[in-house]
Amino acid sequence: MFEGMHPKVLMLWLVVAGLVYFFSPVDLIPDFLGIPGRIDDVALLAFLTWFYKKHVRRFLEDQARPKAREDAGGGSSHHQASPGSKHPKAFDAYAVLGVNRSATGKEIQSAYRARMQEYHPDKVAHLGQDLQRLAHEKSQEIQQAYRQLGK
């Protein structure tokens, strides 16, 4: 149901849903019971956090998967191609940055900054080793694309 939804949009919806449930007087355990009444609120917030992390992990894997297939010549491996292979021909800097081939230098720089802000490893440091590794690989691809187009 949420496949392909950008993590920022999903986070907004989950935060709204969590806040509505947290402040709503209608709960599984009524809030007027004090601390026991907040147990279901905290449990729901924990579930929404887990769900968001799972979605972000899947989203980053899906983003990295087409590039990995391209590098490996159609395979599903996440390893980059060796330097002597077709890697320079398969690498499309415009596609990595998400800009048209007729993009200006300012548009390329803007796209680079937006993509780096999205995939910078420091932004996902709290989400686990796998996501950190994927974000690191993606940020390296973005930097390589920017270096290639910046010349």
Phi, psi and omega in degrees: 000324182255009181299136178083349179287133181296139182303327180293321178293316179298318180300318179301312180295320180292322178295316179298314180297318179296317180293320178299314180293319183298319183266357180285139177284347180266110182223171173294317175244118185303140182291337182290354177278001178084224184301315177300332179288341180267353181299314180292329177295314180294321178297319179294317178297322177295318178296317179296323176295314178300315180299318180296315179299319179296318180295317180298317179301313180295321180297315179293322177296319179295324178292323182279335185299312180299323179293320180295321178295320180295317180293323185269007178074034176106352178283177181254015180287147179268001181278143179283156180290155181289159184300331182276358184269197183281011187308312181298327179285324184282339184281117179248101184297325180294319179292323180297317180276345178074037179239161176286160179292341179264016183292145177279169179300323180292321177294320178296315179297319179296317179295320178300311181297320180294316181292320179293324178294327181284321187248009181298132182304330179293335180287336182244020183299331183273359187260002175112165185295318183298315179292324177297318179295314179297317180295323178296315178298316181295319180293327176294320177298318181295317179295319178297317179296319180293319177298319182294317182278340181286344182279000000 
